[in-house]
Amino acid sequence: MATAIRVEMLPARLGDCLLVECLRPGRRPWRMLVDGGPPDTWPLLKARLDRLPASNPAIDVAVVTHIDSDHIGGMIPFLASDFARTHVGDVWFNGHRQASSPRAVPRSVAQGETLTATLSGAPGAQPGMPWNVAFAGAAIATPVDPGFAEVTIPGGPRITVLSPNGRRLAALAKVWTEALDKALHPEPDRPVPDLPGPLGDLATLAARKTSKDGTPPNGSSIALLVEHRGASVLLGADAFGPVLTDALTALAGARGIPAVAVDAFKLPHHGSEANVLADLVAAAPATHYLVSSNGDTFGHPDDPAIARVVTGAPPGATVWFNYRNARTERWADPALRTAHGYAVRYPSDPAAGVLVKLPVRAG
Ligand SMILES: [Zn+2]
């Protein structure tokens, strides 16, 4: 079966680093890099980029979903690299300017020059890069709340922005300086002792009352639906569950469908129980669920989150973990898989992460 979209989830420890390729007959793949993991992911990402075909290594869009160390850490050296200066078509990132005035369009090219400088803390040190060009330089956000924004990519996939909304961007703008400082100077990551208890009854686990994510950087996450040749992947970043759910519900309403079914869903916030809520699982039924975390510092993924997925997913869904460890291995239990009708996949090469191929369903 021909592949429409390839999604690679690199081993970025507690963070996200995803390479999405939309395959096009007779042309090079349209490529999107989503986040760069924490700083120590950069050598791994660089090695992966070095393996792109020398004749066509372009990254059409590089997305910095939000300012947290486990997402921008590897993006700072990436954006400063010669590769990025030569081969990146557009950087999608909501900087302080976009967060503060979402409708405004930068007045000059000089505005774009602050991207790397802002991230690296060295204003004016770098020449400019294409920045939010697909959005005419304005913020990447949903125009109404709840709502969504469709982006036209000539020759590329159909992309729909599902997060952030205006309120979440405004919330980030209020704490911008301290949030960026924290992202650039994070506390050291801590390995969490992997001594997880038994999972028990999944319905009980799924129904466990959990507090919702309220951190402004996560809430400002750029979450995208990428659709290409009938295949689709929902890239949840660290977005809030209710923000994504509301946007997906609005999109389903506009399309006249009961829910936005997708081939693959990169779960928000590394499978945190504060983000992966039952309503969200119902709003985007998927064939493949992607979980990006080795459990460092926050112990992701949380058991209630994965329980909500496997009890709420369509029958036969597959959960992909980019790390095989004591925490994620419990989900391979044959009795659980049989009882709830799901499959589990882990990396065959731990240094490479996982690769999910989504088949062509249309033109
Ligand atoms: Zn994160």
Boltz pocket constraint, residues with backbone or C-beta under 6 A from the ligand:
constraints:
  - pocket:
      binder: B
      contacts: [[A, 14], [A, 15], [A, 16], [A, 68], [A, 70], [A, 71], [A, 238], [A, 269], [A, 270]]
      max_distance: 6.0
